[in-house]
Amino acid sequence: MPDMEEKVLCDLEKFEKCAAEKDHDKKKAVAEVQSLLDKAAVASKKKDSEIVHLHDEVDQLRKKLEIADDEAIARYKMYAEYKSSLHMYGAESLKATIKMTKEWFVDDHQR
């Protein structure tokens, strides 16, 4: 019978060792999963923060677009090109007005 007891004790030790290894593997796997979950939570918060930041930027761009035309016109009016164009078109308008007035006087006073 001592051989049988030794065999049972040996099998029990093997079983306990195997159970301890499996328990260790399980704890290691749980720790790895928890670590991955923690990293995912941090990444999710970071992405949420980025999304909020991008929404803020989009809102700012929309506001800028609403006033962009007015600002563009104001900036264009500050350039010399606008002033020279204004002067040129003003002069052309004046010349056309004088020409039409002259023609009107000639036509009206020839009778």
C-alpha positions as CSV (number, residue, x, y, z in Angstrom):
1,M,0.0,0.0,0.0
2,P,2.8,2.5,0.5
3,D,3.4,2.6,-3.2
4,M,-0.3,3.5,-3.8
5,E,-0.1,6.3,-1.2
6,E,3.1,7.6,-2.8
7,K,1.5,7.5,-6.2
8,V,-1.6,9.3,-5.0
9,L,0.5,11.9,-3.2
10,C,2.6,12.3,-6.3
11,D,-0.5,12.7,-8.4
12,L,-1.9,15.1,-5.9
13,E,1.3,17.2,-6.0
14,K,1.2,17.1,-9.8
15,F,-2.4,18.2,-9.8
16,E,-1.7,21.0,-7.3
17,K,1.3,22.1,-9.3
18,C,-0.8,22.1,-12.5
19,A,-3.6,23.9,-10.8
20,A,-1.1,26.5,-9.4
21,E,0.4,27.0,-12.9
22,K,-3.1,27.4,-14.4
23,D,-4.1,29.8,-11.7
24,H,-0.9,31.8,-12.4
25,D,-1.6,31.7,-16.1
26,K,-5.2,32.8,-15.4
27,K,-4.0,35.7,-13.2
28,K,-1.5,36.7,-15.8
29,A,-4.2,36.6,-18.6
30,V,-6.5,38.7,-16.4
31,A,-3.8,41.2,-15.7
32,E,-3.0,41.5,-19.5
33,V,-6.7,41.9,-20.3
34,Q,-7.0,44.6,-17.6
35,S,-3.9,46.3,-18.9
36,L,-5.4,46.3,-22.4
37,L,-8.7,47.6,-21.1
38,D,-6.9,50.4,-19.2
39,K,-5.0,51.4,-22.4
40,A,-8.2,51.3,-24.4
41,A,-9.9,53.6,-21.8
42,V,-7.1,56.1,-22.0
43,A,-7.1,56.0,-25.8
44,S,-10.8,56.4,-25.8
45,K,-10.6,59.5,-23.5
46,K,-7.9,60.9,-25.7
47,K,-10.0,60.4,-28.8
48,D,-13.0,61.9,-27.1
49,S,-10.8,64.9,-26.3
50,E,-9.6,65.1,-29.9
51,I,-13.2,65.0,-31.1
52,V,-14.2,67.8,-28.8
53,H,-11.2,69.8,-30.0
54,L,-12.0,69.2,-33.7
55,H,-15.7,70.2,-33.1
56,D,-14.4,73.4,-31.5
57,E,-12.2,74.1,-34.5
58,V,-15.0,73.4,-37.0
59,D,-17.2,75.8,-35.1
60,Q,-14.4,78.5,-35.2
61,L,-14.0,77.9,-38.9
62,R,-17.8,78.3,-39.5
63,K,-17.7,81.6,-37.6
64,K,-14.8,82.7,-39.7
65,L,-16.6,81.8,-42.9
66,E,-19.6,83.8,-41.9
67,I,-17.5,87.0,-41.8
68,A,-14.9,86.0,-44.4
69,D,-16.5,87.9,-47.3
70,D,-16.7,91.2,-45.3
71,E,-13.1,90.8,-44.2
72,A,-11.9,89.9,-47.7
73,I,-13.6,93.0,-49.1
74,A,-12.1,95.2,-46.4
75,R,-8.6,93.8,-47.0
76,Y,-9.0,94.2,-50.8
77,K,-10.0,97.8,-50.3
78,M,-6.7,98.4,-48.5
79,Y,-4.6,97.4,-51.5
80,A,-3.3,99.9,-54.0
81,E,-4.8,97.8,-56.8
82,Y,-8.3,98.5,-55.5
83,K,-7.6,102.2,-55.2
84,S,-6.2,102.4,-58.8
85,S,-9.1,100.4,-60.1
86,L,-11.5,102.6,-58.3
87,H,-9.7,105.7,-59.7
88,M,-9.7,104.2,-63.2
89,Y,-13.4,103.1,-63.1
90,G,-14.3,106.5,-61.6
91,A,-12.5,108.3,-64.4
92,E,-14.1,106.1,-67.0
93,S,-17.5,106.7,-65.5
94,L,-16.9,110.5,-65.4
95,K,-15.7,110.4,-69.1
96,A,-18.9,108.5,-70.1
97,T,-21.1,110.9,-68.2
98,I,-19.4,113.9,-69.9
99,K,-19.7,112.2,-73.3
100,M,-23.5,111.5,-72.8
101,T,-24.1,115.0,-71.5
102,K,-22.2,116.5,-74.5
103,E,-24.3,114.4,-76.9
104,W,-27.5,115.4,-75.1
105,F,-26.6,119.1,-75.3
106,V,-25.7,118.8,-79.0
107,D,-28.9,116.9,-79.9
108,D,-31.0,119.2,-77.7
109,H,-29.6,122.5,-79.0
110,Q,-29.3,121.8,-82.7
111,R,-32.9,122.4,-83.3
